[in-house]
Amino acid sequence: MPENANIDWDSLTFSMTKTDFMYVAECQLGQPWQVGNMQPYGKLEIDPAAGVLNYGQGIFEGMKAHRSVEGNVVLFRPDENARRFQRGAARLGMPPVPESMFIDAVEQVVAANSHFIPPSGRGALYIRPVLWGTGPIMGVAPSPSYTFCVFVTPVGPYFKGGLSCIDLVISDEYHRAAPGGSGGVKAIGNYAPGMMPSKNAKKRGFAEVIYLDAINHELIEEVGAANFFCVKNKKIHTPELTGTILPGITRDSIIQLAKHKGYEVVEEKVHATFAMEADEAFCCGTAAVISPIGSITQGDKEKVYLNREIGPLTRELYDSLTAIQSQKEEDVFSWLHKVPLEIPLNLV
Ligand SMILES: *Cc1c(COP(=O)(O)O)cnc(C)c1O
């Protein structure tokens, strides 16, 4: 196995760089999962009648492996990703991947591609588990067979020059999810409909769109594919999970961390009008951890937060969470999962 991937770590962005190995497992509907194996990274063959290609029967996850300051390779709360992956599979009529199999697959792919993990503080190995209905099916029904695949790509730090504020616009035309739909799971079909609104927002100079609830069009739900928070009088507010919001692991970690620090956190409805009167606002997810929000525009109204400076609480939470993730600060919640790099690989 190559010692070093010959990568210029400082030129990495959040994009796809091929690595050496991927994990692939298969399952017939109604049967247990068969143990998967590691394969050279490359193209998969797929039936044109696959459920995932015709009806979007698929889910994904997004995780990161970091090299900590102590030299360990660590995952952040991978059991939470495993459980969310199981809930998503169930929602889309797919056989859930057992939690231990999910973690084992992620560990094997990270270990096999360990030469692609950036040095501490210079990025991460982004991990993408996917589950697809790959068996052929013509009627709208669950595929007869499934593929669970895990691949990785090295990514640079999300904010190259350090944290910076983003400008957002509230979408007054489009919604991301409706009650009873699939907004609460990482179903692949949830994402393509957001691409056009997001692209239009970018053309107007905004980083992303904010989606409101599909019923009253008043409550903040999410920022593209990130969860929303705002701070008013030192109290932290985030939209409650109603089924239309993706339960982010970063979101949950920020809630726990803020409470541990003694802040009051309320999970309830967050009106757009309230958010536009808040002191600070930010959004969060695995990719960027925390993105401070500099402004929100709705129609002809614009709210600028703190003159586009990063809010003190936003900064504090970002610093604490990233310090825990890189083992600079004590892992008081036992969130880190050390990856054994010498694990046996099931290579074919
Ligand atoms: C993945 C995702 C998030 C963030 O979840 P994390 O577990 O924090 O990465 C938020 N919203 C949507 C729609 C997502 O797909």
The ligand as an SDF file (V2000), in Angstrom:
LIG
                    3D

 15 15  0  0  0  0  0  0  0  0999 V2000
  -26.6580   16.1310    6.4590 C   0  0  0  0  0  0  0  0  0  0  0  0
  -27.5900   17.2640    6.6360 C   0  0  0  0  0  0  0  0  0  0  0  0
  -27.4930   18.1610    7.7220 C   0  0  0  0  0  0  0  0  0  0  0  0
  -26.3700   18.1320    8.7180 C   0  0  0  0  0  0  0  0  0  0  0  0
  -26.2630   16.9430    9.4110 O   0  0  0  0  0  0  0  0  0  0  0  0
  -24.9040   16.5620   10.1730 P   0  0  0  0  0  0  0  0  0  0  0  0
  -25.2050   15.2440   10.7690 O   0  0  0  0  0  0  0  0  0  0  0  0
  -24.6650   17.6120   11.1750 O   0  0  0  0  0  0  0  0  0  0  0  0
  -23.8360   16.5320    9.1350 O   0  0  0  0  0  0  0  0  0  0  0  0
  -28.4710   19.1210    7.8550 C   0  0  0  0  0  0  0  0  0  0  0  0
  -29.4750   19.2440    6.9520 N   0  0  0  0  0  0  0  0  0  0  0  0
  -29.5800   18.4090    5.8950 C   0  0  0  0  0  0  0  0  0  0  0  0
  -30.7210   18.5790    4.9540 C   0  0  0  0  0  0  0  0  0  0  0  0
  -28.6420   17.4100    5.6970 C   0  0  0  0  0  0  0  0  0  0  0  0
  -28.7480   16.6080    4.6450 O   0  0  0  0  0  0  0  0  0  0  0  0
  1  2  1  0
  2  3  1  0
  2 14  2  0
  3  4  1  0
  3 10  2  0
  4  5  1  0
  5  6  1  0
  6  7  2  0
  6  8  1  0
  6  9  1  0
 10 11  1  0
 11 12  2  0
 12 13  1  0
 12 14  1  0
 14 15  1  0
M  END
$$$$
